[in-house]
Amino acid sequence: MSNILITGSGSGLGAELYDQLSAAGHRVYPYDILESQDVCWPTRSLEAIPPQLDVLINCAGVNYINWLEKVTDSDWDEVMETNVKGIFKMTQYCLPMLKASKGTVINIVSNAAHMPMRCSAAYNASKGAALILTKQLARELAPDITVFSVSPNKLHGTGMSRSIDAQVVATRGWTLDQAEKYQLAGLLSGEETEVELVAEFITFLLQDKRHHKYLTGTDIPYGA
């Protein structure tokens, strides 16, 4: 079994990953801004980072929706710092432990890295950056450390999904029903992705290194 650190573990996919990986017998360590653990400043939360680490899952993320001319500097900076710099800083800090274990880094990106959405300039840019950063880390840290990403589409029932719905309503002047229909129309499956299934898929990949080592440098879209 592995020692696994999950950022953004307090809600959504991060929380589900924590539950499923723990149930599978791994030693899972939570890391979340709700506990004042900032992905951009891992040195301020040393007590949350285990001395031995096999897997780092960079799952923390934020999103602000607004028309381009209304995006503020503070919103842009928070999204880019959490979604991109956070991956860089957490991976950089955990590198000695990951080198020692010949471990794995999984970055949770988004289908927004492949298919930009309206009113999401900062989020789309951050996820595009997270995707190329994943590929860069994979190339730089190979062959000992495996780095890949998973890019889900809109997840069902998470705090971020509910926040997106509310922001779309406020930005577009739509009803919640109109916003939901608009977003579902863009999903080939016709429904949002169940967060439990994404976590189950990642848990399967992490049962041992053999099940994911050949994924290094790749991004796995989950839904379209």
N, C-alpha and C positions, 0 to 999 in steps of 0.2 A: 504494500500500500504506500501511497505517496503523501508527502507534506505539500499542501496546496494553499496558496494565498489568493484570495479573491477580492479585488477592489470593487466598490459598488455593491457590496454584499448585503446592504440593509434593505433592499427592495428589488422588485422586478426579477429580471433574469439572474442577477447576482445572488439574490436570496434563494431562488429556486436551485441554482447550482450548489449553493452552500448546503441545502437540505439533501439533495440527491447524492452529492459526492460524499457527504458525511455518512449517509445511509449505506453507501457502497463500501464503507470501511476506511476511507481515507482520513487523514488528520487535516482538517480544513480550518484555516485561519481567516476570520473576517477582517475587512478593512473598509471603512465607510466614513463619509463626511459627517454623517449623523453622530458619529463618535469623535468628531473633530480630527479625523485622520484624513489629511489632505494628500491627494496623489502627487501634487506638485512639490510637496515638502516631506518626503518620507523620513528624513532625518529628525523631524519633529515628533514622529510616532514610532520610535524604535521598539517600544514594548509590544507593538502589534505585529512586528515582522519576525518570523521564527529564524533561529540561527542556522537551521538546515531546511532547504527548500528544493523541492523537485519540480513544482509547477507554479507559474505565475499566470493568473487569469486577469487581464486588464479589462474589466467590465464597466468601470465607472464612466458615466456620460451624462451630458446635459444638452438641452435643445431649447432654443428660443425662436419662435416663429414671428416674422414681421416682414412687411414690404421693405425692399432694399433701402429706400430713402429714409426709413424709420429705424433701421438697425443702429443701436447706440454703440459707442466704443466699448463700454463696460460689458454689454451683452456679448459682443464679438470676442473680447478678450477672455471672458469666462468660458465660453464654449471652446475656443481654441486651446486654452490652457488645460482644461479638464480632459478634453477628448484627444489631444495630441501630446502636449507637453507631459501630461500625466502618464501616458504610456512610456514616453522616453525616460522620465525621471524614475519611475518605479522599476523599469527594466534595468536602468543603469545602476540603481542602488542594489538591486537583488543579484546583479551579475556574478559576484564572487560565489554566492551560494549555488547559483545555477551552473556555474562552471564546475564546481566541485561535484555536483550530482549528475552532470551532463543532462540537465533538465530540459524543460519545455516552457515556452511562452505562448499563450493563446490570447490574441487581441479580439475583442468583440467589436466589430466594425459596424456596418449597416448596408442595406441595399442602396442607401443614399449615396454611397461611394460609386455606385454604378449607374444610378438613375436619379438625377437631381430632382428635387421637389420644389414647387413654388414657395416663396416666402421663407426659405430656409438657407440663405446664403452662407451664414456662419456654420451651420450644422453640416451642410453638404461639403463645404470646403474642409472642415475638420475631419470628416470621414474619408474624403479623398486623400488627405494627408496621412491619416492613420493607416490607410491601405498601403501606400507606398512606403511608409515607415516600417510596416510589417515585412515587406519584401526586402528592404534595406537591412533590417535586423537579422533576417534569415540568412542573407548572403554574408553578412559580417561575422555572425556567430557560428556558422556552420563549420565543421560537421557535428561538433559536440552538442550544441544547444539547438533544439528544434523550435522554430518560430513559424506559426501560421495564424490565420484569422478565420473567424466565422462571421458572416454578414446576414443577420436575420432581416426579414421585412418587418412590417409593423406588428408588434407583439400584442396579444390580446390581454386586456385587463391589468396592465402594469400602470404604475404611477405616471411614467413618462407618456404612455399612450393616452391616458386620461388628460394629462396636461396638454398634449398636442391637440386633442379634440377641442378642449376649451380655448386654446390659442387660435385655432382655425376659425372657430365661431366668432371670436372677438375680431380677428383680422379681416375675415371675409364678410362679416355681417350676416352669416347664415344661421339657420337653426342647427341644433345638434344633429338632428336627423339628416339634414342636407349634407353636413360635414361628413357623417359616417358613410352615407351613400357614395359621395364623391371619392372618398378614400378606398372604399371596398371595390369600386369600379376599376381601380388600377391594379388590383391584386388578381393574378391569374387563377388562384384557387378560389376566389370569391369570398374569402374570409381571412381574418387576421390569424397570425400564427400562434398556436398554443405554446406558451412559455415553457410548460412542462416537457413538451416534446423536444424543444431546442436543448434544454438542460439534459434530457435523457440521451440525446445524440452525443453531446460533449462528454457526458459521463462514460458512454460506451468507448469513445476514442481514448479516454484517459485510463482505461482499465490497465493498460501497460504501454510502454513505449513502442512496442511492436505495432500497435494498432494506429499510431499516428506519425511515426518518424518520417515516412515518405511524403507526408503532407508539407514538409518544411518549404517555406516560400510561397505557399498557395493561399488563396482565399476561397472559402466554401460558402457560396450563397445559400441561404436557407429560406426558401420562398422567393417569389419574384413579383 
